[in-house]
Amino acid sequence: MLCAEKLTVASTNAPTNGALSLPGTVETVDYQGQAARYFLRLGHAAPGNQHDR
């Protein structure tokens, strides 16, 4: 289980300091007043790639 308060979104070249990291893309940001929801696509496959299904 992933807890949102424990996650960090960082650029590709950001140091991980030993933390587990996954490659991904921020696809959408939904702003809700002072809060924001981030929709991510995780993994190496680019959107629209046949291997992404």
C-alpha positions as CSV (number, residue, x, y, z in Angstrom):
1,M,0.0,0.0,0.0
2,L,1.2,3.5,-0.8
3,C,0.4,6.4,1.5
4,A,0.2,9.7,-0.4
5,E,1.8,11.6,2.4
6,K,5.0,9.5,2.1
7,L,5.4,10.1,-1.7
8,T,7.6,12.7,-3.4
9,V,7.5,13.7,-7.0
10,A,10.9,14.8,-8.3
11,S,12.7,15.4,-11.5
12,T,14.7,12.6,-13.2
13,N,18.1,13.9,-12.0
14,A,17.0,14.5,-8.4
15,P,19.0,12.5,-5.8
16,T,17.1,9.6,-4.2
17,N,19.1,9.5,-1.0
18,G,18.6,5.7,-1.0
19,A,14.8,5.8,-1.4
20,L,13.0,3.6,-3.9
21,S,12.3,5.5,-7.1
22,L,10.2,4.8,-10.2
23,P,10.3,6.5,-13.6
24,G,7.1,8.1,-14.6
25,T,5.3,11.1,-16.1
26,V,2.9,13.6,-14.6
27,E,-0.1,13.4,-16.9
28,T,-2.5,15.7,-15.2
29,V,-2.7,18.0,-12.2
30,D,-6.2,18.7,-10.8
31,Y,-6.2,21.8,-8.6
32,Q,-8.8,21.8,-5.8
33,G,-8.5,25.0,-3.9
34,Q,-5.3,24.7,-1.8
35,A,-4.9,21.0,-2.6
36,A,-3.8,19.4,-5.8
37,R,-4.2,15.8,-7.2
38,Y,-1.4,14.5,-9.4
39,F,-2.2,11.7,-12.0
40,L,0.9,9.8,-12.9
41,R,1.9,7.2,-15.4
42,L,4.6,5.0,-13.9
43,G,7.1,2.9,-15.8
44,H,9.3,3.2,-18.9
45,A,6.6,2.9,-21.6
46,A,5.6,6.2,-23.2
47,P,1.9,7.0,-23.5
48,G,0.5,5.4,-26.6
49,N,3.1,2.7,-26.7
50,Q,1.7,-0.8,-27.5
51,H,3.6,-2.3,-24.5
52,D,1.8,0.1,-22.2
53,R,-1.4,-1.9,-22.1
